[in-house]
Amino acid sequence: MLWIIYVVFVLAVLFLVMPLVLSYIFLCVGFPRAKDKETPENYGLSYRNFSVVTSDGVNIKGWFIPGSSKATIIVVYGGIRRTKGLKEVTPGGELSVSMLPLARFLHEGGYNVILYDRRLTGESGRGLLTRSAEDVYAIVQYIKSQSLDMNKIGLLGHCAGGWISIMAAGGKPGLFRAVVADAPIPNLKEGGRWFQAASHLPAFPFYNLFLLMGRIWVRDIKSVDEVSSNQYVSRISPSAFFLIVEARDQFFPSSSFERLYDLAGEPKQIWKDIDAAHTEAHARFPEEYKRRVLSFYDTYLQDSSKS
């Protein structure tokens, strides 16, 4: 009889308690945090710290790097630990990932650049992950306070940051004139391989249970489909959308990105078949990445005839 009780207890922990706790940590608390090991000064960039409070009461902290024009790019990173300088496990080794090299080439292109710790990461506060677009909207108010051009704001997002960028742009059409999404999460239902890499747990059945238990903490949505990139990307138009897809993405199938691109309205661009893993395009091909991204922003942010 005792062994039956033991088995039931173990199963309850594995299939009820653990997914419940994981979903709460991931959606509401965040993972262990660490301070940045570098700042814009390491890249020869002057900057100033800023802090804003979102509509749902989350304190967001970031860096403002002034450029030579009135146009501004908000960089949205997707890492689970930090947004500004981190190490992330990828197949074949450990790739040092930092948004600062991107900030440098955007600044060299004349843009004001904002890097920030999204909610649940770095120095920012706690709040529901599914409401991360509110972080971006609060930063827009900061941009307004700096007397910059409110008609020339762009977004650049990686992975979950790409998803947040799409959700923010689709949630308030016209607020952002140009959106670049590098390997954005297309649909949360398809995030099993990403979950497995982050948690070191098998995707099945834990990711399915994780999504199910997440409904307990996120009560204002009926399903994860409501906050997926697929639901928001069509609303970005008539603002411009640029999708970057690495051919060796280890987390999401190329068909998911192709569907996301098909759902997007015009104007839109895609750079695909890149010989790189998830979000590695800039690390592998920095000059081409710089050329393509700056060309996109120059067209839709600086050229008033296209805005």
C-alpha positions in Angstrom: 0.0 0.0 0.0 2.8 2.4 0.8 4.4 2.0 -2.6 1.1 3.0 -4.2 1.0 6.2 -2.0 4.6 6.9 -3.0 3.9 6.5 -6.7 0.9 8.7 -6.5 3.0 11.3 -4.6 5.8 11.3 -7.1 3.3 11.6 -10.0 1.6 14.5 -8.4 4.9 16.3 -7.9 6.0 15.6 -11.5 2.7 16.4 -13.3 1.0 18.9 -11.0 3.3 20.7 -8.5 6.3 21.1 -10.7 4.5 22.5 -13.8 2.6 24.8 -11.4 5.7 26.1 -9.8 7.6 26.4 -13.0 4.8 28.3 -14.7 4.6 30.7 -11.8 8.4 31.3 -11.8 8.5 31.8 -15.5 5.4 34.0 -15.9 5.3 36.0 -12.6 8.7 35.9 -10.7 11.5 35.5 -13.2 14.7 33.5 -13.1 17.9 34.2 -11.0 19.3 37.6 -11.9 22.8 38.9 -12.4 24.2 42.4 -12.9 25.6 43.4 -16.3 29.2 42.8 -16.9 29.4 45.5 -19.5 27.9 48.9 -20.3 27.7 51.0 -23.4 31.0 52.6 -22.3 32.7 49.3 -23.2 31.7 50.0 -26.8 32.6 53.7 -26.8 29.0 54.8 -26.3 27.8 57.5 -24.0 24.6 56.8 -22.2 22.3 57.6 -19.3 20.2 55.4 -17.1 16.5 55.8 -17.0 13.5 54.3 -15.2 9.8 54.2 -16.1 6.8 52.6 -14.6 4.3 50.7 -16.7 0.5 50.9 -16.7 0.4 47.8 -14.6 2.9 49.1 -12.0 6.2 47.5 -13.1 9.4 49.4 -12.7 11.5 49.2 -15.9 15.1 50.2 -16.0 17.3 50.8 -19.0 19.9 52.7 -20.9 19.4 55.6 -23.3 22.1 56.1 -25.9 21.7 59.4 -27.7 22.3 59.5 -31.5 22.5 62.2 -34.1 18.9 62.1 -35.3 15.4 62.3 -33.8 14.7 58.7 -34.7 14.9 56.0 -32.0 15.2 52.2 -31.9 14.1 50.2 -28.9 16.0 47.0 -28.6 14.0 44.1 -26.9 16.0 41.1 -25.8 14.6 37.7 -25.1 17.0 36.1 -22.6 15.7 34.7 -19.4 18.4 36.1 -17.2 19.6 39.5 -18.6 18.9 41.8 -21.5 22.3 43.5 -21.7 25.2 41.0 -21.9 24.7 37.3 -21.1 25.8 33.8 -22.1 23.3 31.5 -23.6 23.7 27.8 -24.4 23.5 27.0 -28.0 24.4 23.8 -29.9 28.1 23.5 -30.4 29.1 25.5 -27.4 28.4 28.7 -25.5 27.8 31.8 -27.5 28.4 35.2 -25.9 25.3 37.2 -26.7 25.0 40.9 -26.1 22.8 43.6 -27.5 25.5 46.2 -27.2 27.1 45.4 -30.6 23.7 46.0 -32.2 23.3 49.2 -30.2 26.7 50.3 -31.5 25.9 49.9 -35.2 22.5 51.5 -34.8 24.1 54.4 -33.1 26.7 54.6 -35.9 23.7 54.8 -38.2 22.6 57.9 -36.4 19.8 56.4 -34.2 19.0 57.0 -30.6 19.1 53.5 -29.0 17.3 52.2 -25.9 18.3 49.0 -24.2 16.3 47.9 -21.2 15.7 45.1 -18.8 12.3 43.7 -19.6 10.1 42.7 -16.7 11.3 39.6 -14.7 14.9 40.2 -15.8 17.9 42.3 -14.7 17.1 45.4 -12.6 13.5 45.7 -13.7 10.5 44.6 -11.6 8.1 41.7 -11.6 4.9 41.5 -13.6 3.1 39.1 -15.9 5.3 38.1 -18.8 2.3 38.1 -21.1 1.9 41.9 -20.5 5.4 42.7 -21.6 4.2 45.0 -24.3 3.4 47.4 -21.5 7.1 47.8 -20.9 7.6 49.0 -24.4 4.7 51.5 -24.2 6.1 53.0 -21.0 9.4 53.5 -22.8 7.6 55.3 -25.5 6.5 57.9 -22.9 10.1 58.3 -21.9 11.0 58.9 -25.6 8.4 61.6 -25.7 9.9 63.2 -22.6 13.2 63.5 -24.5 11.5 65.6 -27.2 12.3 63.1 -29.9 10.3 62.4 -33.0 7.3 60.2 -32.0 6.7 59.3 -35.6 10.2 57.8 -35.9 10.3 54.9 -33.4 11.4 51.4 -34.4 11.7 48.1 -32.6 14.4 45.4 -32.8 13.6 42.2 -31.0 15.4 38.8 -30.5 13.5 35.6 -29.7 11.0 36.4 -27.0 12.0 40.0 -27.6 10.8 39.6 -31.1 7.5 38.2 -29.9 7.2 41.2 -27.5 8.0 43.6 -30.3 5.3 42.1 -32.5 2.8 42.1 -29.7 3.6 45.8 -28.9 3.4 46.9 -32.5 0.3 45.0 -33.3 -1.3 46.1 -30.1 -1.0 49.8 -31.0 -0.9 50.0 -34.8 1.1 53.0 -36.1 2.9 53.7 -32.9 6.1 52.0 -34.2 7.0 52.7 -37.9 9.4 49.8 -38.4 9.7 46.5 -36.6 12.7 44.0 -36.9 12.1 40.6 -35.4 15.0 38.2 -35.3 13.8 34.6 -34.7 10.7 35.7 -32.8 8.6 33.1 -30.9 5.9 32.5 -33.5 3.5 30.6 -31.3 3.8 29.7 -27.7 2.4 26.3 -28.3 5.6 25.6 -30.4 8.0 26.6 -27.7 8.7 23.1 -26.4 12.3 22.8 -27.6 13.1 26.3 -26.2 11.5 25.3 -22.9 13.6 22.1 -22.8 16.8 24.0 -23.3 15.9 26.6 -20.7 14.6 24.2 -18.0 16.5 21.0 -18.8 13.3 19.1 -18.6 11.8 17.0 -21.5 9.3 19.1 -23.5 6.7 16.4 -23.3 4.7 16.3 -21.2 6.1 19.2 -19.1 5.8 22.0 -21.6 2.2 21.0 -22.2 1.5 21.0 -18.5 3.4 24.3 -18.1 1.1 26.0 -20.6 -2.0 24.5 -18.9 -0.8 25.6 -15.5 0.1 29.0 -16.8 -3.6 29.7 -17.2 -3.9 29.8 -13.5 -1.6 32.8 -13.3 -2.7 34.5 -16.5 -6.4 34.7 -16.0 -7.2 37.4 -18.5 -6.5 35.2 -21.6 -8.5 32.2 -22.7 -5.6 30.5 -24.4 -1.9 31.0 -25.3 -3.0 31.7 -28.9 -4.3 35.1 -27.8 -0.8 36.3 -27.0 1.1 34.7 -29.9 3.0 36.5 -32.6 0.7 34.9 -35.2 -2.2 36.8 -33.7 -0.5 40.2 -33.7 1.7 40.3 -36.8 -1.1 41.2 -39.3 -1.9 44.3 -37.2 1.5 45.8 -37.6 0.7 47.0 -41.2 0.8 49.6 -42.6 4.0 50.0 -40.5 6.9 48.0 -41.9 7.9 44.5 -40.8 11.3 42.8 -41.3 11.6 39.1 -40.3 15.1 37.5 -39.8 15.1 33.6 -39.9 18.2 31.5 -39.2 18.3 28.2 -41.2 19.7 26.2 -38.3 17.3 27.5 -35.6 17.2 24.7 -33.0 14.0 25.8 -31.3 11.4 26.6 -34.0 10.8 25.0 -37.4 11.2 27.1 -40.5 7.6 26.5 -41.4 6.5 28.4 -38.3 8.4 31.5 -39.4 7.1 31.1 -42.9 3.5 31.1 -41.6 4.3 34.2 -39.5 5.7 36.0 -42.5 2.6 35.0 -44.6 0.3 36.5 -42.0 2.2 39.8 -41.9 0.8 42.7 -44.0 2.7 45.0 -46.4 5.2 46.4 -46.4 7.3 43.5 -45.2 10.8 42.0 -45.8 12.4 38.7 -44.9 16.0 37.5 -44.7 16.1 33.8 -44.4 18.2 30.7 -45.2 21.0 32.2 -43.0 23.7 29.7 -42.0 23.3 30.3 -38.3 21.5 29.0 -35.2 18.8 30.7 -33.2 19.4 34.5 -33.2 23.0 34.0 -34.3 22.7 35.9 -37.6 24.5 39.0 -36.3 27.3 37.1 -34.6 27.9 35.1 -37.8 27.4 37.8 -40.4 27.7 41.2 -38.7 28.4 43.3 -41.7 25.5 41.9 -43.7 23.2 42.1 -40.7 24.2 45.7 -40.2 23.6 46.6 -43.8 20.2 45.0 -44.1 18.9 46.3 -40.8 20.1 49.9 -41.3 18.8 49.9 -44.8 15.3 48.8 -43.5 15.3 51.5 -40.8 16.7 54.2 -43.1 13.9 53.4 -45.6 11.0 53.4 -43.1 12.1 55.7 -40.3 14.3 58.3 -42.0 12.6 58.5 -45.4 9.5 60.6 -44.7 8.0 59.5 -48.1 7.8 55.9 -46.8 6.4 56.7 -43.4 
